[in-house]
Amino acid sequence: MILEIRLANFFSINEEIILDFRAGNIKTYQSDKLPNNIFSFENTKVLKTIALYGANASGKSNIIKAIRFCVSMIINSHNHNENVNFNFNPFKFKGMEKKASYFYIRFVIKNIEYKYTFTLTTNEIVKEELYYYPNGRKSNVFKRDESLGNEKREKYSFGKGIKRPMDIAENTSKKTLFLSRASQMDREIAKDIFKFFSQNFILAYTGFNSLSIEYLFNENKSALLKALQIADSDIVDIILTKEKKVEKNFNADFISGKGTVEDKELEYLKIITFHKSSPKTAFDFFTEESDGTQVLFYIMLTIIDLIKNNKILLIDKIENSLHIQIVEYIIELFNVSQSAQLIFSTHNTGLLNLDKFRKDQIFFVNKKEDSSSELYSLFDYKDFRDTMDLEKAYLQGRFDAIPYINRDLDDLKYLLNEP
């Protein structure tokens, strides 16, 4: 589970923003009606879902993009060579492009809390730290500061969590996170953390680090059919197989007349669906099912795995290609899970309802005058009462985080008449 994420100097994010999954101290009639929106870790109440609202270009997608980048660094940085430049941009104003960017995350694995941070520029790691709390007591696993000297022993200090840590440090370049290298070198704590980020922190419905369609289908076929039917699909059966096809393979010298052509056998995924009205009539999933059905299929495959195994999902623009009621259905699935978590951005103001979300689950992303993104929660507005119309208040600009559009008639006519 995630308890907290902090980011600074990524894309449109300048000063530190905090995405806090620890529930606020809310004792109202409305929040009491939403017991399934939270779960407990020791003495802490933890949110299952967080929604990000804001105008276009306010920075919602940049927050999600920054988290994806940082998690991908943990998963992949042990593969980096010396010519690698990291795939992000720091904030471009106020001289921030010359300063380091910062990522911090608090998370829990097997009921043990961890705090992990790293700072980096676009071409090297600057600092890195990992703490954990075995038996409830804080313990340092390692610290790294590349500015402390030229030798590895000057740059690193270690606790007792990782065996032979200097062996790892000697094999860790400025392009690589120590944590990522330690996992590759088979160290237990690092492997647990790597598995958490690679297997439990899912960065999109498909692609990134999500599991294969074939695996998810074989594990969850009956649950998938039920989930689709709950979502008003009339699909009653699905068959997934693999087909082999022979294709021509042209090597690089074929055009010059010196190359060869070889037959290459490739394996393809084939999905056949059957519908309620004619349960023996086969439909090819990829050519005969609608785009909406295909999207729902992939989404439900991923979400069933997430809620069964209490994983985390990160989604930008959750309503893309989905009806509002399907979006609400997805959120309800997370709420009935034990401790699965969802971070999503949306423009769907219909979800701004305190019968559906607690105040601390709704975050706003606002673009400041210096073009940077700020993040704050509805929970910060102590004077906003549960009986007020949240959607109306948001659209009226009570919390900022909306586009302010000049609808002056003369200006609009000018657009039509401009030579």
C-alpha positions as CSV (number, residue, x, y, z in Angstrom):
1,M,0.0,0.0,0.0
2,I,1.0,3.6,-0.5
3,L,0.9,6.1,2.4
4,E,2.4,9.2,0.8
5,I,4.1,10.5,-2.4
6,R,6.0,13.8,-2.7
7,L,7.4,15.3,-5.9
8,A,9.4,18.5,-6.7
9,N,10.8,19.9,-9.9
10,F,9.2,17.5,-12.4
11,F,7.6,19.0,-15.6
12,S,5.2,21.7,-14.4
13,I,5.8,20.8,-10.7
14,N,8.1,23.3,-9.1
15,E,7.7,23.4,-5.3
16,E,7.1,20.2,-3.5
17,I,3.6,18.7,-3.8
18,I,2.2,16.0,-1.5
19,L,-0.2,13.3,-2.4
20,D,-1.3,11.9,1.0
21,F,-3.2,8.6,1.3
22,R,-3.5,8.9,5.0
23,A,-7.1,9.8,5.8
24,G,-7.9,13.1,7.5
25,N,-9.7,13.3,10.9
26,I,-13.2,13.6,9.5
27,K,-16.1,13.0,11.8
28,T,-19.2,13.9,9.9
29,Y,-22.4,12.2,9.0
30,Q,-21.4,12.0,5.3
31,S,-18.0,10.5,6.0
32,D,-19.5,7.9,8.4
33,K,-21.6,6.7,5.5
34,L,-18.5,5.8,3.5
35,P,-16.7,3.2,5.6
36,N,-15.6,1.3,2.6
37,N,-13.6,4.2,1.2
38,I,-10.8,3.6,3.8
39,F,-8.9,0.8,5.4
40,S,-6.6,0.5,8.4
41,F,-2.9,0.0,8.7
42,E,-1.9,-0.3,12.3
43,N,-3.4,3.0,13.8
44,T,-3.6,4.8,10.5
45,K,-6.7,5.1,8.3
46,V,-5.7,4.9,4.6
47,L,-7.6,6.0,1.5
48,K,-8.5,3.6,-1.2
49,T,-8.9,6.1,-4.0
50,I,-7.7,9.7,-4.8
51,A,-9.2,11.8,-7.6
52,L,-7.3,14.7,-9.2
53,Y,-9.3,17.6,-10.6
54,G,-8.1,20.6,-12.5
55,A,-8.3,22.6,-15.7
56,N,-6.6,21.5,-18.9
57,A,-2.8,22.2,-18.7
58,S,-3.0,22.6,-14.9
59,G,-0.6,19.7,-14.4
60,K,-2.8,16.7,-13.5
61,S,-1.2,14.5,-16.2
62,N,2.3,15.8,-15.2
63,I,1.8,14.5,-11.7
64,I,0.9,11.1,-13.0
65,K,3.7,11.2,-15.6
66,A,6.2,12.1,-12.9
67,I,5.1,9.2,-10.7
68,R,5.3,6.9,-13.6
69,F,8.8,8.1,-14.4
70,C,10.0,7.6,-10.8
71,V,8.6,4.1,-10.5
72,S,10.1,3.2,-13.9
73,M,13.5,4.4,-12.7
74,I,13.2,1.9,-9.8
75,I,12.3,-0.9,-12.1
76,N,14.6,-0.2,-15.0
77,S,17.6,1.9,-14.0
78,H,19.9,-1.1,-13.5
79,N,19.9,-1.4,-17.3
80,H,21.1,2.2,-17.9
81,N,24.4,2.8,-19.8
82,E,26.6,5.9,-19.5
83,N,24.9,7.5,-22.5
84,V,21.5,7.5,-21.0
85,N,19.6,10.8,-20.3
86,F,16.6,10.4,-18.0
87,N,13.2,10.8,-19.6
88,F,11.8,13.8,-17.8
89,N,12.1,17.6,-17.8
90,P,12.5,19.7,-14.7
91,F,10.5,22.9,-14.2
92,K,11.8,25.3,-16.9
93,F,11.5,28.6,-15.1
94,K,13.2,30.3,-12.2
95,G,16.5,28.5,-12.9
96,M,15.0,25.1,-11.8
97,E,16.2,23.3,-14.9
98,K,19.7,23.4,-13.4
99,K,18.5,22.0,-10.0
100,A,17.8,18.4,-8.9
101,S,14.4,16.9,-8.9
102,Y,13.0,15.0,-5.9
103,F,10.9,11.9,-5.3
104,Y,9.7,10.6,-2.0
105,I,7.4,7.7,-1.2
106,R,6.1,6.0,1.9
107,F,4.8,2.5,1.4
108,V,4.1,-0.7,3.2
109,I,5.2,-4.3,2.2
110,K,4.3,-7.2,4.4
111,N,3.1,-4.9,7.2
112,I,6.5,-3.1,7.3
113,E,6.7,0.6,6.4
114,Y,9.4,2.0,4.1
115,K,10.5,5.5,3.2
116,Y,12.4,5.9,0.0
117,T,13.8,9.0,-1.7
118,F,16.0,10.0,-4.5
119,T,17.1,13.2,-6.2
120,L,18.4,13.4,-9.7
121,T,19.2,15.7,-12.6
122,T,18.4,14.7,-16.2
123,N,21.6,12.8,-16.5
124,E,22.7,11.5,-13.0
125,I,21.5,10.4,-9.6
126,V,22.5,12.9,-6.9
127,K,21.1,11.4,-3.6
128,E,19.3,8.3,-2.5
129,E,18.0,7.0,0.8
130,L,16.0,4.1,2.2
131,Y,14.6,3.7,5.7
132,Y,12.3,1.0,7.1
133,Y,10.5,0.2,10.3
134,P,11.1,-3.5,11.4
135,N,9.4,-4.0,14.7
136,G,8.0,-0.5,14.5
137,R,11.4,1.1,14.9
138,K,13.1,3.3,12.3
139,S,16.2,1.8,10.8
140,N,18.5,3.1,8.0
141,V,19.1,0.7,5.1
142,F,21.4,3.0,3.1
143,K,22.2,6.6,2.3
144,R,23.9,7.8,-0.8
145,D,25.2,11.3,-1.6
146,E,27.3,11.7,-4.7
147,S,28.6,15.1,-3.6
148,L,30.5,13.7,-0.6
149,G,33.7,12.6,-2.4
150,N,35.2,10.6,-5.2
151,E,35.3,7.2,-3.5
152,K,32.3,5.0,-3.0
153,R,33.0,4.7,0.7
154,E,32.7,8.5,1.0
155,K,29.4,8.6,-0.9
156,Y,27.6,5.7,0.8
157,S,26.7,4.7,4.4
158,F,24.8,1.6,5.3
159,G,22.7,0.0,8.1
160,K,22.2,-3.7,8.5
161,G,19.5,-4.4,6.0
162,I,21.5,-5.4,2.9
163,K,24.3,-7.9,2.8
164,R,27.7,-6.9,1.4
165,P,26.4,-3.4,0.3
166,M,29.8,-2.1,-0.9
167,D,29.8,-4.8,-3.6
168,I,26.6,-3.3,-4.9
169,A,27.9,0.3,-4.6
170,E,31.0,-0.6,-6.6
171,N,28.6,-1.7,-9.4
172,T,26.3,1.3,-9.2
173,S,27.0,4.2,-11.6
174,K,25.5,7.7,-11.4
175,K,23.0,6.5,-14.0
176,T,21.6,3.8,-11.7
177,L,19.6,3.7,-8.5
178,F,21.4,1.7,-5.8
179,L,18.0,0.1,-4.9
180,S,17.6,-1.1,-8.5
181,R,21.1,-2.5,-8.7
182,A,20.7,-4.2,-5.3
183,S,17.6,-6.0,-6.5
184,Q,19.5,-7.2,-9.6
185,M,22.2,-8.5,-7.3
186,D,19.8,-10.6,-5.4
187,R,19.6,-8.7,-2.1
188,E,16.4,-9.5,-0.1
189,I,15.0,-6.1,1.0
190,A,15.8,-4.6,-2.4
191,K,14.1,-7.6,-4.2
192,D,10.9,-7.1,-2.0
193,I,10.8,-3.5,-2.9
194,F,11.5,-4.1,-6.6
195,K,8.6,-6.7,-6.7
196,F,6.3,-4.1,-5.0
197,F,6.9,-1.5,-7.7
198,S,7.1,-3.9,-10.6
199,Q,4.2,-6.2,-9.7
200,N,1.9,-4.2,-7.3
201,F,2.2,-0.6,-8.5
202,I,0.5,-0.8,-11.9
203,L,1.1,2.3,-14.0
204,A,-1.7,1.8,-16.6
205,Y,-4.5,-0.6,-17.6
206,T,-2.2,-2.2,-20.2
207,G,1.5,-1.7,-21.1
208,F,4.0,-0.3,-18.7
209,N,4.4,-3.0,-15.9
210,S,0.9,-4.5,-16.2
211,L,0.7,-8.3,-16.5
212,S,0.1,-10.1,-19.8
213,I,-3.5,-10.4,-21.2
214,E,-3.0,-14.2,-21.5
215,Y,-2.0,-14.6,-17.8
216,L,-4.7,-12.3,-16.5
217,F,-7.4,-14.1,-18.6
218,N,-6.4,-17.6,-17.5
219,E,-6.4,-16.5,-13.9
220,N,-9.6,-14.6,-13.9
221,K,-11.9,-15.8,-16.7
222,S,-15.1,-16.4,-14.6
223,A,-14.6,-13.2,-12.7
224,L,-14.0,-11.3,-16.0
225,L,-17.3,-12.6,-17.5
226,K,-19.2,-11.6,-14.3
227,A,-17.6,-8.2,-14.3
228,L,-18.5,-7.6,-17.9
229,Q,-22.1,-8.7,-17.3
230,I,-22.4,-6.4,-14.3
231,A,-21.3,-3.6,-16.7
232,D,-24.2,-4.4,-19.0
233,S,-22.2,-6.5,-21.5
234,D,-24.1,-9.4,-23.2
235,I,-20.9,-11.5,-23.6
236,V,-21.5,-14.9,-22.1
237,D,-18.3,-16.7,-23.0
238,I,-14.7,-15.9,-24.2
239,I,-12.2,-18.2,-25.6
240,L,-8.5,-17.2,-25.8
241,T,-6.0,-19.2,-27.9
242,K,-2.7,-18.6,-29.7
243,E,-2.3,-18.9,-33.4
244,K,0.9,-19.4,-35.3
245,K,1.4,-17.6,-38.6
246,V,4.3,-17.8,-41.1
247,E,5.5,-14.4,-42.3
248,K,8.3,-13.3,-44.7
249,N,11.3,-11.9,-42.9
250,F,13.6,-9.7,-45.0
251,N,17.0,-9.0,-43.7
252,A,18.7,-5.6,-44.0
253,D,20.6,-6.4,-47.3
254,F,17.5,-7.5,-49.3
255,I,17.1,-4.2,-51.2
256,S,20.7,-4.3,-52.4
257,G,20.2,-7.7,-53.8
258,K,22.5,-9.4,-51.4
259,G,20.0,-10.3,-48.7
260,T,17.8,-13.3,-48.1
261,V,14.1,-13.9,-47.4
262,E,13.3,-16.3,-44.7
263,D,10.0,-17.7,-43.4
264,K,9.5,-16.8,-39.7
265,E,6.8,-18.3,-37.5
266,L,5.1,-15.8,-35.2
267,E,2.6,-16.4,-32.5
268,Y,-0.6,-14.3,-32.2
269,L,-3.2,-14.0,-29.6
270,K,-6.7,-14.9,-30.8
271,I,-9.8,-14.0,-28.7
272,I,-13.3,-15.2,-29.6
273,T,-16.4,-13.9,-27.9
274,F,-20.0,-15.3,-27.7
275,H,-23.1,-13.2,-27.0
276,K,-26.3,-13.9,-25.1
277,S,-28.6,-13.5,-28.1
278,S,-26.8,-16.2,-30.1
279,P,-24.4,-18.1,-27.8
280,K,-23.0,-20.4,-30.5
281,T,-22.1,-17.6,-32.9
282,A,-18.4,-16.7,-32.7
283,F,-17.1,-13.1,-32.9
284,D,-13.5,-12.2,-33.6
285,F,-12.7,-9.8,-30.7
286,F,-10.2,-7.6,-32.6
287,T,-12.3,-7.1,-35.7
288,E,-15.9,-7.6,-34.8
289,E,-16.2,-6.2,-31.2
290,S,-16.7,-2.5,-30.7
291,D,-13.9,-0.2,-29.4
292,G,-15.9,0.2,-26.2
293,T,-16.1,-3.5,-25.6
294,Q,-12.4,-3.9,-26.2
295,V,-11.5,-1.1,-23.8
296,L,-13.8,-2.6,-21.1
297,F,-12.3,-6.1,-21.6
298,Y,-8.7,-4.8,-21.0
299,I,-9.8,-2.6,-18.1
300,M,-11.7,-5.3,-16.3
301,L,-8.9,-7.8,-16.7
302,T,-6.5,-5.5,-15.0
303,I,-8.9,-4.3,-12.3
304,I,-9.9,-7.8,-11.2
305,D,-6.3,-8.7,-10.6
306,L,-5.8,-5.4,-8.8
307,I,-8.6,-5.8,-6.3
308,K,-8.0,-9.5,-5.7
309,N,-4.4,-8.9,-4.9
310,N,-4.7,-5.4,-3.3
311,K,-2.5,-3.6,-5.8
312,I,-2.2,0.1,-6.8
313,L,-3.4,1.6,-10.1
314,L,-2.4,4.9,-11.6
315,I,-4.7,6.2,-14.4
316,D,-4.7,9.5,-16.3
317,K,-8.2,10.6,-17.6
318,I,-10.1,7.7,-16.2
319,E,-13.2,8.5,-18.2
320,N,-11.5,8.1,-21.6
321,S,-13.8,5.8,-23.7
322,L,-15.9,5.0,-20.7
323,H,-19.5,5.9,-19.7
324,I,-19.8,7.7,-16.3
325,Q,-21.5,4.7,-14.8
326,I,-18.7,2.4,-15.8
327,V,-16.3,4.8,-14.1
328,E,-18.4,4.7,-10.9
329,Y,-18.4,0.9,-11.2
330,I,-14.6,0.8,-11.3
331,I,-14.4,3.0,-8.2
332,E,-16.9,0.8,-6.4
333,L,-14.8,-2.2,-7.2
334,F,-11.8,-0.6,-5.4
335,N,-14.1,0.3,-2.5
336,V,-15.1,-3.3,-1.9
337,S,-11.5,-4.5,-2.0
338,Q,-9.5,-5.0,1.2
339,S,-6.8,-2.5,0.5
340,A,-6.4,-1.9,-3.3
341,Q,-5.7,1.7,-4.2
342,L,-6.5,4.0,-7.2
343,I,-5.0,7.3,-8.2
344,F,-6.8,8.9,-11.1
345,S,-7.3,12.2,-12.9
346,T,-10.6,13.2,-14.3
347,H,-12.8,16.1,-15.7
348,N,-16.0,14.3,-14.7
349,T,-17.6,16.7,-12.2
350,G,-20.5,14.2,-11.7
351,L,-18.1,12.4,-9.2
352,L,-17.8,15.5,-7.1
353,N,-20.3,14.3,-4.6
354,L,-19.7,13.8,-0.9
355,D,-22.1,10.8,-1.0
356,K,-19.4,9.1,-3.1
357,F,-16.1,10.6,-1.8
358,R,-14.7,11.9,1.4
359,K,-13.2,15.4,1.4
360,D,-9.7,14.0,1.7
361,Q,-10.1,11.9,-1.4
362,I,-10.6,14.9,-3.7
363,F,-7.5,16.8,-4.8
364,F,-7.3,19.9,-7.0
365,V,-4.4,20.8,-9.3
366,N,-4.1,24.5,-10.0
367,K,-1.8,26.4,-12.4
368,K,-0.2,29.3,-10.6
369,E,0.8,32.6,-12.2
370,D,4.4,31.4,-12.6
371,S,3.0,28.4,-14.7
372,S,3.8,25.9,-11.9
373,S,1.3,23.3,-10.6
374,E,0.1,23.3,-7.0
375,L,-1.8,20.5,-5.4
376,Y,-4.3,20.7,-2.5
377,S,-7.2,18.8,-1.1
378,L,-10.8,19.6,-0.5
379,F,-10.0,18.7,3.1
380,D,-8.0,21.9,3.3
381,Y,-11.2,23.9,3.0
382,K,-12.4,23.7,6.6
383,D,-15.3,26.1,5.9
384,F,-16.8,23.9,3.2
385,R,-19.7,22.0,4.8
386,D,-21.0,18.5,3.8
387,T,-24.4,19.9,3.0
388,M,-23.1,22.2,0.2
389,D,-23.3,21.4,-3.5
390,L,-19.7,20.3,-4.2
391,E,-20.0,20.1,-8.0
392,K,-21.6,23.5,-8.3
393,A,-19.0,25.1,-6.0
394,Y,-16.2,23.6,-8.1
395,L,-17.7,24.9,-11.4
396,Q,-18.2,28.3,-9.9
397,G,-14.4,28.5,-9.1
398,R,-14.6,28.1,-5.3
399,F,-11.5,26.0,-5.3
400,D,-9.8,27.5,-8.4
401,A,-8.5,24.5,-10.6
402,I,-10.9,25.4,-13.5
403,P,-10.3,27.2,-16.8
404,Y,-11.4,30.9,-16.7
405,I,-12.8,31.5,-20.2
406,N,-13.4,35.0,-21.6
407,R,-16.9,34.7,-23.2
408,D,-17.1,38.4,-24.2
409,L,-19.3,38.4,-27.4
410,D,-17.1,41.0,-29.2
411,D,-14.0,38.8,-28.6
412,L,-15.8,35.7,-29.9
413,K,-17.0,37.6,-33.0
414,Y,-13.5,38.8,-33.6
415,L,-12.3,35.2,-34.0
416,L,-14.8,34.9,-36.9
417,N,-14.0,38.2,-38.6
418,E,-10.3,38.3,-38.2
419,P,-8.7,38.9,-41.6
